[in-house]
């Protein structure tokens, strides 16, 4: 049995360029699908958030149209209902990497608000990357990579190939023009090598111990790759 740390956003709003607050949180599929796969494989899950707040699901991510229909939406909702660890997160600042065998960051727009500048998360990510332990990050989760800055000001992930939610996908989702910044642009500015797959199609990039996925449909394939690495 492996011990897997889910690092999740504590934000329930995303501040837009004009100062308005867009309701958000974590994206249901990106947490539920990996959780189900990991638990079915017999692994133990711990959730950590900034301040230990209970994470909020983005209500839009529960809709049938983003889950392949009513059956998919029901399956995701049922998985989240059984995800007891969500209700008892630990404080991110208290996490000891040595206690875990792998680290996973689901997305949703929430990480754009909090994890993108969270120093505790940034230090954890840098340590996880250098530890060689499996590290999985999906969709908007790579916003957290922006906080992983070394003492010399260099991003710890500079030079790594990653997948992340693209500018095209943000535009198609209708938020690119309202966003204060775009994830793909900021990652590239930090020296991270963003690779692009087709919008909304599963796309996973592996670079050393780092496994990243572009969008919600990439969460399952990413989790499967982490399972292989934990076997």
ABEGO torsion letter per residue (X at the ends): XBBBBBBBBABABBBBAAGBBBBBEBBAAAAAAAAAAAAAAGBBBBBBBBGGBBBBBBAAAABAAAAGEAAAAAAAAAAAAABAAAABBBBAAABBAAABABBBBBBEAAAAAAAAABAAAAAAAAAAAAAGBBBBBBEAAAAAAAABBBAAGBBAABGBBBBBBBAAAAAAAGAAAABABBAAAAAAAAGBBBBBBBBGBBBBBBBEABBBBABAAAAAAAAAAAAAAAX
